[in-house]
Amino acid sequence: MKKVFTGLAALLLLAVIAQFYLAASGAFDTAPIEESFQPHRTLGNAILLFALVITIAAAVVRMPGRLIGLAGLVAGLVIVQSVIREVAKSFGDGSSTSHFIFGLHAINGLVIVGVIGMIVRQSQRISWKPAEPAPTAS
Protein backbone atom coordinates (compact mmCIF):
# COMPACT_ATOMS: atom_id res chain seq x y z
CA MET A 1 0.00 0.00 0.00
CA LYS A 2 2.89 2.36 0.65
CA LYS A 3 4.00 1.94 -2.96
CA VAL A 4 0.51 2.93 -4.09
CA PHE A 5 0.77 6.05 -1.91
CA THR A 6 4.10 6.89 -3.55
CA GLY A 7 2.48 6.48 -6.98
CA LEU A 8 -0.39 8.77 -5.98
CA ALA A 9 2.08 11.38 -4.73
CA ALA A 10 3.98 11.19 -8.04
CA LEU A 11 0.69 11.62 -9.89
CA LEU A 12 -0.07 14.72 -7.80
CA LEU A 13 3.36 16.10 -8.73
CA LEU A 14 2.58 15.58 -12.42
CA ALA A 15 -0.76 17.36 -11.97
CA VAL A 16 0.97 20.36 -10.41
CA ILE A 17 3.49 20.47 -13.26
CA ALA A 18 0.56 20.42 -15.70
CA GLN A 19 -0.89 23.30 -13.69
CA PHE A 20 2.15 25.43 -14.56
CA TYR A 21 1.60 24.63 -18.24
CA LEU A 22 -2.06 25.64 -18.01
CA ALA A 23 -1.12 28.88 -16.25
CA ALA A 24 1.33 29.78 -19.00
CA SER A 25 -1.16 28.76 -21.66
CA GLY A 26 -3.82 30.97 -20.06
CA ALA A 27 -1.42 33.92 -19.77
CA PHE A 28 -0.73 33.92 -23.51
CA ASP A 29 -4.28 33.14 -24.63
CA THR A 30 -6.17 35.83 -26.53
CA ALA A 31 -9.50 34.89 -24.92
CA PRO A 32 -10.84 36.91 -21.96
CA ILE A 33 -8.94 36.25 -18.72
CA GLU A 34 -11.77 34.38 -16.98
CA GLU A 35 -12.14 32.07 -19.98
CA SER A 36 -8.44 31.53 -20.65
CA PHE A 37 -7.66 30.54 -17.06
CA GLN A 38 -10.67 28.23 -16.61
CA PRO A 39 -8.67 25.00 -17.20
CA HIS A 40 -6.07 26.25 -14.70
CA ARG A 41 -8.75 26.89 -12.06
CA THR A 42 -10.47 23.56 -12.72
CA LEU A 43 -7.25 21.59 -12.32
CA GLY A 44 -6.45 23.64 -9.20
CA ASN A 45 -9.70 22.50 -7.62
CA ALA A 46 -8.94 18.89 -8.58
CA ILE A 47 -5.45 19.23 -7.09
CA LEU A 48 -6.97 20.43 -3.80
CA LEU A 49 -9.27 17.42 -3.67
CA PHE A 50 -6.42 15.08 -4.61
CA ALA A 51 -4.16 16.61 -1.93
CA LEU A 52 -6.85 15.92 0.68
CA VAL A 53 -7.17 12.32 -0.57
CA ILE A 54 -3.39 11.88 -0.37
CA THR A 55 -3.37 13.21 3.20
CA ILE A 56 -6.03 10.68 4.22
CA ALA A 57 -4.23 7.91 2.31
CA ALA A 58 -0.96 8.71 4.11
CA ALA A 59 -2.70 8.23 7.45
CA VAL A 60 -4.49 5.05 6.36
CA VAL A 61 -1.31 3.34 5.14
CA ARG A 62 0.48 4.49 8.29
CA MET A 63 3.15 6.62 6.71
CA PRO A 64 5.33 8.48 9.21
CA GLY A 65 3.72 11.53 10.82
CA ARG A 66 6.06 13.85 8.95
CA LEU A 67 4.73 12.63 5.59
CA ILE A 68 1.13 12.94 6.75
CA GLY A 69 1.89 16.49 7.84
CA LEU A 70 3.59 17.34 4.54
CA ALA A 71 0.59 16.00 2.63
CA GLY A 72 -1.70 18.18 4.74
CA LEU A 73 0.64 21.11 4.10
CA VAL A 74 0.14 20.67 0.35
CA ALA A 75 -3.63 20.93 0.81
CA GLY A 76 -3.15 24.07 2.89
CA LEU A 77 -0.82 25.64 0.34
CA VAL A 78 -3.32 24.94 -2.44
CA ILE A 79 -5.96 26.80 -0.42
CA VAL A 80 -3.49 29.68 -0.03
CA GLN A 81 -3.31 29.83 -3.85
CA SER A 82 -7.00 30.79 -3.97
CA VAL A 83 -6.57 33.29 -1.14
CA ILE A 84 -3.68 34.96 -3.00
CA ARG A 85 -5.82 35.21 -6.13
CA GLU A 86 -8.73 36.81 -4.27
CA VAL A 87 -6.50 39.28 -2.39
CA ALA A 88 -4.78 40.29 -5.63
CA LYS A 89 -8.16 40.76 -7.35
CA SER A 90 -9.32 43.01 -4.52
CA PHE A 91 -6.64 45.57 -5.45
CA GLY A 92 -7.90 45.78 -9.04
CA ASP A 93 -6.74 44.01 -12.18
CA GLY A 94 -4.20 46.54 -13.41
CA SER A 95 -2.64 47.87 -10.21
CA SER A 96 1.00 47.28 -9.40
CA THR A 97 0.01 46.08 -5.91
CA SER A 98 -2.22 43.44 -7.50
CA HIS A 99 0.64 42.29 -9.75
CA PHE A 100 3.03 42.13 -6.81
CA ILE A 101 0.62 40.08 -4.68
CA PHE A 102 -0.26 37.83 -7.59
CA GLY A 103 3.44 37.10 -8.07
CA LEU A 104 3.23 35.28 -4.75
CA HIS A 105 0.85 32.85 -6.48
CA ALA A 106 3.71 31.60 -8.66
CA ILE A 107 6.15 31.44 -5.76
CA ASN A 108 3.64 29.48 -3.68
CA GLY A 109 3.21 27.14 -6.66
CA LEU A 110 6.95 26.46 -6.62
CA VAL A 111 6.78 25.75 -2.89
CA ILE A 112 3.97 23.26 -3.58
CA VAL A 113 6.17 21.49 -6.15
CA GLY A 114 9.02 21.33 -3.63
CA VAL A 115 6.85 19.91 -0.85
CA ILE A 116 5.33 17.27 -3.14
CA GLY A 117 8.82 16.40 -4.37
CA MET A 118 9.86 15.82 -0.74
CA ILE A 119 6.82 13.60 -0.21
CA VAL A 120 7.62 11.52 -3.29
CA ARG A 121 11.30 11.10 -2.35
CA GLN A 122 10.64 10.24 1.29
CA SER A 123 7.77 7.87 0.57
CA GLN A 124 9.84 6.20 -2.14
CA ARG A 125 12.64 5.63 0.34
CA ILE A 126 10.16 4.09 2.80
CA SER A 127 8.24 2.03 0.23
CA TRP A 128 11.19 0.51 -1.58
CA LYS A 129 13.31 -0.21 1.45
CA PRO A 130 14.97 -3.61 1.00
CA ALA A 131 13.48 -6.29 3.19
CA GLU A 132 15.48 -7.02 6.28
CA PRO A 133 16.93 -10.52 6.24
CA ALA A 134 15.47 -12.98 8.70
CA PRO A 135 17.72 -13.72 11.65
CA THR A 136 19.67 -16.91 11.25
CA ALA A 137 20.01 -19.51 13.98
CA SER A 138 23.57 -20.08 15.14
C-alpha positions in Angstrom: 0.0 0.0 0.0 2.9 2.4 0.6 4.0 1.9 -3.0 0.5 2.9 -4.1 0.8 6.0 -1.9 4.1 6.9 -3.6 2.5 6.5 -7.0 -0.4 8.8 -6.0 2.1 11.4 -4.7 4.0 11.2 -8.0 0.7 11.6 -9.9 -0.1 14.7 -7.8 3.4 16.1 -8.7 2.6 15.6 -12.4 -0.8 17.4 -12.0 1.0 20.4 -10.4 3.5 20.5 -13.3 0.6 20.4 -15.7 -0.9 23.3 -13.7 2.2 25.4 -14.6 1.6 24.6 -18.2 -2.1 25.6 -18.0 -1.1 28.9 -16.2 1.3 29.8 -19.0 -1.2 28.8 -21.7 -3.8 31.0 -20.1 -1.4 33.9 -19.8 -0.7 33.9 -23.5 -4.3 33.1 -24.6 -6.2 35.8 -26.5 -9.5 34.9 -24.9 -10.8 36.9 -22.0 -8.9 36.3 -18.7 -11.8 34.4 -17.0 -12.1 32.1 -20.0 -8.4 31.5 -20.7 -7.7 30.5 -17.1 -10.7 28.2 -16.6 -8.7 25.0 -17.2 -6.1 26.3 -14.7 -8.8 26.9 -12.1 -10.5 23.6 -12.7 -7.2 21.6 -12.3 -6.4 23.6 -9.2 -9.7 22.5 -7.6 -8.9 18.9 -8.6 -5.5 19.2 -7.1 -7.0 20.4 -3.8 -9.3 17.4 -3.7 -6.4 15.1 -4.6 -4.2 16.6 -1.9 -6.9 15.9 0.7 -7.2 12.3 -0.6 -3.4 11.9 -0.4 -3.4 13.2 3.2 -6.0 10.7 4.2 -4.2 7.9 2.3 -1.0 8.7 4.1 -2.7 8.2 7.5 -4.5 5.1 6.4 -1.3 3.3 5.1 0.5 4.5 8.3 3.2 6.6 6.7 5.3 8.5 9.2 3.7 11.5 10.8 6.1 13.9 9.0 4.7 12.6 5.6 1.1 12.9 6.7 1.9 16.5 7.8 3.6 17.3 4.5 0.6 16.0 2.6 -1.7 18.2 4.7 0.6 21.1 4.1 0.1 20.7 0.4 -3.6 20.9 0.8 -3.1 24.1 2.9 -0.8 25.6 0.3 -3.3 24.9 -2.4 -6.0 26.8 -0.4 -3.5 29.7 0.0 -3.3 29.8 -3.8 -7.0 30.8 -4.0 -6.6 33.3 -1.1 -3.7 35.0 -3.0 -5.8 35.2 -6.1 -8.7 36.8 -4.3 -6.5 39.3 -2.4 -4.8 40.3 -5.6 -8.2 40.8 -7.4 -9.3 43.0 -4.5 -6.6 45.6 -5.5 -7.9 45.8 -9.0 -6.7 44.0 -12.2 -4.2 46.5 -13.4 -2.6 47.9 -10.2 1.0 47.3 -9.4 0.0 46.1 -5.9 -2.2 43.4 -7.5 0.6 42.3 -9.8 3.0 42.1 -6.8 0.6 40.1 -4.7 -0.3 37.8 -7.6 3.4 37.1 -8.1 3.2 35.3 -4.8 0.9 32.9 -6.5 3.7 31.6 -8.7 6.2 31.4 -5.8 3.6 29.5 -3.7 3.2 27.1 -6.7 6.9 26.5 -6.6 6.8 25.8 -2.9 4.0 23.3 -3.6 6.2 21.5 -6.1 9.0 21.3 -3.6 6.9 19.9 -0.9 5.3 17.3 -3.1 8.8 16.4 -4.4 9.9 15.8 -0.7 6.8 13.6 -0.2 7.6 11.5 -3.3 11.3 11.1 -2.3 10.6 10.2 1.3 7.8 7.9 0.6 9.8 6.2 -2.1 12.6 5.6 0.3 10.2 4.1 2.8 8.2 2.0 0.2 11.2 0.5 -1.6 13.3 -0.2 1.5 15.0 -3.6 1.0 13.5 -6.3 3.2 15.5 -7.0 6.3 16.9 -10.5 6.2 15.5 -13.0 8.7 17.7 -13.7 11.7 19.7 -16.9 11.3 20.0 -19.5 14.0 23.6 -20.1 15.1 
